[in-house]
């Protein structure tokens, strides 16, 4: 089962995230999402667990738990919706440069 983990401390590592969930069962993967430009963590990630019942136990136990000074948001990940990529010819007008 794929699990969304939000409101993570920016200091947490993938190893620490994996260890947090490993106490409930086998973790297949743990990954932190990073900003593509800076490489810095965005404060959320995903954990894949092999056993659904272990994943559900982790979700119920970890949702709202304080880790690194922040209350985690943990739930089953939902598939990402396809969003159209914006282009400079969109109806919203010309793109402004980023500063």
NORQUI-V966801 format. One record per pair of residues at least 6 apart in sequence whose C-alpha atoms are under 8 Angstrom apart, sorted by the first residue. I is the first residue (numbers start at 0). J is the second residue. D is the distance in Angstrom with one decimal. If there is no record, write none. Layout:
BEGIN
i = <I	I>
j = <J	J>
d = <D	D>
END
This chain:
BEGIN
i = <0	0	0	0	0	0	0	1	1	1	1	1	1	2	2	2	2	2	2	2	2	2	2	3	3	3	3	3	3	3	3	3	4	4	4	4	4	4	4	4	5	5	5	5	5	5	6	6	6	6	6	6	7	7	7	7	7	7	7	7	8	8	8	8	8	9	9	9	9	10	11	12	13	13	13	14	16	16	17	17	17	17	20	20	20	23	23	23	23	24	24	24	24	24	25	25	25	26	26	26	26	27	27	27	27	28	28	28	29	29	29	29	30	30	30	31	31	31	31	31	31	32	32	32	32	32	32	33	33	33	34	34	45	48	58	58	58	61	61	61	62	62	62	62	62	63	63	63	63	64	64	65	87	87>
j = <47	48	49	50	51	54	75	45	46	47	48	75	76	45	46	47	48	54	58	73	74	75	76	43	44	45	46	72	73	74	75	76	43	44	45	46	71	72	73	74	42	43	44	71	72	73	42	43	69	70	71	72	42	43	44	66	67	69	70	71	42	66	67	68	69	39	40	41	42	67	67	31	29	30	31	29	29	46	26	28	29	46	26	46	57	53	54	56	57	48	49	50	53	54	48	49	50	46	47	48	49	46	47	48	49	46	47	48	44	45	46	47	44	45	46	40	41	42	43	44	45	40	41	42	43	44	45	39	40	41	40	41	76	54	73	74	75	71	72	73	70	71	72	73	74	70	71	72	73	70	71	71	93	94>
d = <5.6	5.3	6.4	7.0	5.7	6.5	7.4	6.8	5.9	4.5	6.6	6.2	5.5	5.5	5.1	6.1	7.8	7.6	7.8	7.0	5.8	4.5	4.8	7.5	6.2	4.8	6.7	7.9	5.7	5.4	5.8	4.7	5.6	5.3	5.8	7.4	6.8	5.7	4.6	6.9	6.4	4.3	6.5	5.9	4.8	6.3	5.5	6.0	6.5	6.6	5.3	6.1	4.7	5.5	7.9	7.6	7.7	6.6	7.8	6.2	6.1	7.5	5.7	7.3	6.4	8.0	5.8	7.1	5.6	8.0	7.7	7.6	5.9	5.7	6.2	7.7	6.6	8.0	6.6	7.3	5.5	7.3	6.8	7.9	6.4	5.5	7.2	6.8	5.8	7.3	7.8	7.2	5.5	7.5	5.9	6.0	7.2	7.1	6.0	4.5	6.4	7.6	5.2	5.3	6.1	5.7	5.1	7.2	7.5	5.8	4.4	6.4	5.6	5.5	6.5	6.6	7.8	7.7	6.2	4.2	6.6	5.9	5.9	7.4	6.1	5.3	8.0	5.2	4.1	5.2	6.2	6.1	7.7	5.9	5.6	5.8	7.6	6.9	7.9	6.5	7.8	5.6	5.1	4.6	7.2	5.0	5.0	5.9	7.5	5.3	5.6	6.2	5.7	6.0>
END
